[in-house]
């Protein structure tokens, strides 16, 4: 398996622009995989903010994992 990382993705769009977003903890190999995992579990994320989500993923704290892990969303909190 390739190196995996734990991403802590904070993606809130504040009111009045929106009241949408969330916090995701995701195990992924790279930013694109992290993005795909988040939107594939999409419970109503607004597509117009996908570019902002990609930006927030690239800025997210990431931590290298030492053991082999499958890629998945570990935990999420969304509004």
C-alpha positions as CSV (number, residue, x, y, z in Angstrom):
1,X,0.0,0.0,0.0
2,X,1.0,3.6,-0.6
3,X,1.6,6.1,2.2
4,X,-1.7,7.3,3.7
5,X,-2.4,10.5,5.6
6,X,-5.1,11.6,8.1
7,X,-6.6,14.8,6.9
8,X,-8.5,17.1,9.3
9,X,-10.7,19.1,6.9
10,X,-12.5,22.2,8.2
11,X,-14.9,23.5,5.5
12,X,-17.6,26.0,6.7
13,X,-19.1,28.6,4.5
14,X,-20.3,31.3,7.0
15,X,-23.7,33.0,7.0
16,X,-25.0,35.0,5.1
17,X,-23.3,33.5,2.1
18,X,-24.3,30.0,3.3
19,X,-24.8,28.0,6.4
20,X,-23.2,24.9,5.1
21,X,-20.1,22.9,5.7
22,X,-18.5,20.5,8.1
23,X,-15.5,18.9,9.6
24,X,-14.1,15.7,8.2
25,X,-11.4,13.3,9.4
26,X,-10.3,11.3,6.4
27,X,-7.7,8.7,5.7
28,X,-6.5,9.3,2.1
29,X,-3.4,8.9,-0.1
30,X,-3.5,12.5,-1.5
31,X,-5.7,15.6,-1.7
32,X,-7.7,14.3,-4.7
33,X,-8.6,11.1,-3.0
34,X,-9.7,13.0,0.1
35,X,-11.9,15.2,-2.0
36,X,-13.5,12.2,-3.8
37,X,-14.2,10.5,-0.5
38,X,-15.9,13.6,0.9
39,X,-18.1,14.2,-2.1
40,X,-19.0,10.6,-2.6
41,X,-20.4,10.6,0.9
42,X,-22.2,13.8,0.0
43,X,-25.3,14.4,2.1
44,X,-26.2,17.6,0.3
45,X,-22.9,19.5,-0.1
46,X,-23.5,22.4,-2.4
47,X,-21.5,21.9,-5.6
48,X,-20.9,25.6,-6.1
49,X,-18.5,25.4,-3.1
50,X,-16.5,22.4,-4.4
51,X,-13.6,24.7,-5.3
52,X,-13.5,26.1,-1.8
53,X,-13.6,22.5,-0.5
54,X,-10.5,21.7,-2.6
55,X,-8.7,24.7,-1.2
56,X,-9.6,23.8,2.4
57,X,-8.3,20.2,1.8
58,X,-5.0,21.6,0.5
59,X,-4.7,23.7,3.7
60,X,-5.9,20.9,6.0
61,X,-3.5,19.6,8.7
62,X,-2.3,16.2,7.6
63,X,-0.6,13.5,9.6
64,X,1.4,10.6,8.1
65,X,0.1,7.2,9.2
66,X,2.6,4.4,10.1
67,X,0.4,1.4,9.5
68,X,-1.5,0.2,6.4
69,X,-5.0,1.7,6.3
70,X,-7.8,1.7,3.8
71,X,-8.9,5.1,2.5
72,X,-12.2,6.1,4.2
73,X,-14.0,9.0,6.0
74,X,-13.2,8.3,9.7
75,X,-15.6,10.9,11.1
76,X,-17.7,13.7,9.8
77,X,-19.8,16.5,11.3
78,X,-21.8,18.5,8.7
79,X,-24.5,21.2,8.8
